[in-house]
């Protein structure tokens, strides 16, 4: 929820602190110091959500880096991560009477929740061979697995492994559905800044037992945690080829490239874009690789991919929309009217109309395009492009318009059995029943509440990232966003009825955490990414937390 009302937050916080000024036994908030203020409070400005608005993320990034680099060389020491681990191992243990911190002399940690609140979830999928099995991954919470349609969850990422899960895919070929892949690394990150707070990943992980256990593909483990030196550090999409029965063909959409493997991820080769390897003197922040890529495969086996014009250094020469019949040879089919400057493009295919695709584009203005393949290589007269941008949802008000927040939250899916039903997600989730051919058949079905007052849609949440349809009944659907995982039994009703599926899905992301050392023993309070301020007293493994602000 990126609406800027920081001053309102200050007023609310002051009100809470003042209300707790009287000394009561068990007080959760200590009395604040008296700070005089002279002058006039600035007016509260209301503006549409935009990551990094009125801030300078690049200056912040430079400042943070300056605090970490070796002043002699200007570089991060290559062994800084090992030194960090060695240092942390020598830190004294802390005992606490509440019983939820690690006890003195031990290194045992236990989760204390929140058990009832989910966090930012970009990876979501339903097992095509057993739809009761659901897999979901949090950006800072790791991979999770459910065997009861997301009713209960089991964490499958081991503690020592990276927890930045951003995409997920199943090998759906007959006899191969036990194979899963997930990618790591979040390039477009949280509201702390526009590009200065990414979560670097560590390549791709693979499971051969239905997502119960995972192992890292060593072919993708070439990154360094303190430096952006590998394209495997940011994985946008994983796509196993469901039509290739001779070998295990998998595609990766990474920063700046589409990579292909024919041995299940043991080795990779670039088929589109460029592969860059940095050296000790530079990193990939200086490369003009496309920041954003995507890849899909139609039901008749044709591949489509997108490359952004935006890069870390100028405009990417690889920008465009590409088509391939074999995943090796590609043709740029972008129309002349395609924007010159744009960020992320998300592609959606139709199960029943393989020659019809949709493209959601974050440019200077949000855009939506439809493409119909006609003949040949798909260029010029071989394909027809229709600009549907004028039909994007525009409900006005504070939160009514379709808003991707500079590529942060984007999802586009065609209903598996109804080709004219399209779900489009930005901060809100929308549904069109005429494939956005007009504005008359669009409903606001999730995210912010339709009252357009910054409240959250009933039993749903904002900032949409993924959707998953149940194979036996595609009207039954799962949705994931900054609040975790949510389910509906009918995605075609006027006002979709949602149900949270976050109990035990412990994936929230804390910015800060505080303990009450003077009032209520065992009280813990923290500020979370997009989930406000939560508080709990003596929390345990299955403790629910309450919203404070």
Order of alpha helices (4+ residues) and beta strands (2+ residues): alpha-alpha-alpha-beta-beta-beta-beta-beta-beta-beta-beta-beta-beta-beta-beta-beta-beta-beta-beta-beta-beta-beta-beta-beta-beta-beta-beta-beta-beta-beta-beta-beta-beta-beta-beta
